[in-house]
Amino acid sequence: ATRTKSADVERADSGIGQMPARRWRNRASETLSSLQAWEAHRPCTDCGERDLPVETDVQNCNQRRADLCEKCRKRRTERKESVLEFVNTEASYGEDLRIIKEEFYLPMQAAGLLSQEQLLGIFSNIQELIDLNENFLEVLQEEIDQAFDQGDDDLMTVCIGEIFLEFVNMLPAFQTYCLQQSSSVNMLNALEKEKELLRIFLNVSQNDNTALRRMNLRSFLMAPLQRVTKYPLLLSRIIKATTEYHPDHGSLREAKSRIESHLEHINMKTKQEGNTWTLRSFRQDSKKKREVINIEMRETALKTVGWLREETRFVMEGSLQLAQPPDGQWVKKGSKTLKFQNMQVLLLVNMKRVSESSLESAEPGPVKDAVLVLIRDKNNGKFHLLREPLRLSNCIVSTDPDCDDTFELIEIRREAFVFRDSDRARTHHWFRQIRRYSRELGSWKKRRNALPNIMISTPHTRP
């Protein structure tokens, strides 16, 4: 037989020796063990902790939830329940508002049981609350549906805090209703004693109308008060179940602070008006006290200018130091020669409405007007205006390099004011904002960029 050459022999082994092959197999086994160990101690996607329970039943295991530790699983479940509770209770509140209108207000109006003035006195701004609830609930429900459609079964993408802050304009509507609640109940009691047909209608409705759940009109009229005082509790539950790294965590805390500040403000107003009842009391820290003061100042400013709330934007507000120079030579002498007094200042802008709905999430319309409201510090528990608002359409705002810690506002043919903040950077921010709206308004300023010239006859114009 012919001997086969060694080069022609086909090898059946791996081509390496037994020792290297054994080391490779050991290394592969170690790698597999390491992967299994990491899988058993993989980090939680929410908190980053390890030692998670290993899921053995693949069919019943949701891989996304398998990457969570037991604590975070429980937190997500609690957050989902809290979010759904918020939305469901908002829907129940809306149903009570619908009952007030359809089962009481409209039948009483159609039957002529009460005059329009009497109906307004009892039901107050109930229609405004209904409109706000419908819009608010619609956005909430859309967020819930979108989360489920995208596979977010835990509703982690639903941001209740951000949505609440978008609808923060509903808080003044609650305030209007709450402040009129005492007089509404008193009017209803007096009319029920006076009008027999009204008394019969209310009794029959309570006993025979199944939609009312055997509740009387007074109980339903308390629904807005109960709802507004429940918001902080519902938000607190969501905050407790929301990790601080969640994008909605900061908005939730701000929303809770805003609603608590409004509740404190409502309590303060009820005491001022001599009412004995108050809403649920909340602890006031320094931040909430400042917010309550801001709310009261905004109301004073709105009442002064007479603008619609939904058309008004508060650009800036806070404490400034104000002086009124006797002549235009104060820059040469320096701001130290001026006598400054502390003043609360609010910059208000009146924006043209882009739609009939005040909750339309569209770009703001053009600026119609802008004013600077000057309010003295509180005296005897009330704010007082220093003077009528300064309309920026009639003002020129300027600064001087020699006095960069102040800026001057000149009201054409009338007065001049020098402002400054304790913080120089904030003084510059006030100046830029006021100058911006001053330049946008007034056709005479548009022609010459809102700069003073020799044609303006005012004793305070700088040389």
Salt bridges, closest charged atoms under 4 A:
ASP13 OD2 - ARG11 NH2 2.93
GLU39 OE2 - ARG42 NH1 3.56
ASP46 OD1 - ARG76 NH2 2.79
ASP51 OD1 - HIS41 ND1 2.46
GLU55 OE2 - ARG73 NH2 2.75
ASP67 OD1 - ARG42 NE 3.21
GLU85 OE2 - ARG237 NH1 2.55
GLU90 OE1 - ARG227 NH2 2.78
GLU95 OE2 - ARG98 NH2 2.53
ASP96 OD1 - ARG213 NH2 3.17
GLU102 OE1 - ARG98 NH1 2.38
ASP154 OD2 - ARG64 NH1 3.05
ASP154 OD1 - ARG65 NH1 2.67
ASP154 OD2 - ARG76 NH1 3.32
GLU192 OE1 - ARG218 NH2 2.35
GLU254 OE2 - ARG258 NH1 3.74
GLU260 OE2 - LYS256 NZ 2.85
GLU260 OE1 - LYS288 NZ 3.26
ASP285 OD2 - LYS288 NZ 3.53
GLU291 OE2 - ARG258 NE 3.78
GLU291 OE2 - ARG298 NH1 3.55
GLU296 OE1 - LYS378 NZ 3.31
GLU299 OE1 - HIS265 NE2 3.32
GLU299 OE1 - LYS269 NZ 3.97
GLU310 OE2 - ARG353 NH1 3.57
GLU311 OE1 - LYS368 NZ 3.37
GLU317 OE2 - ARG298 NH2 2.73
ASP369 OD2 - ARG391 NH1 2.39
GLU388 OE2 - ARG387 NH2 3.51
GLU388 OE2 - ARG414 NH2 2.98
ASP400 OD2 - ARG462 NH1 3.89
ASP404 OD2 - ARG424 NH1 3.53
GLU408 OE1 - ARG462 NE 2.51
GLU411 OE1 - ARG387 NH2 2.96
GLU411 OE2 - ARG414 NH1 3.73
GLU415 OE1 - ARG387 NH2 3.00
ASP421 OD2 - ARG426 NE 3.74
GLU440 OE2 - ARG436 NE 3.53
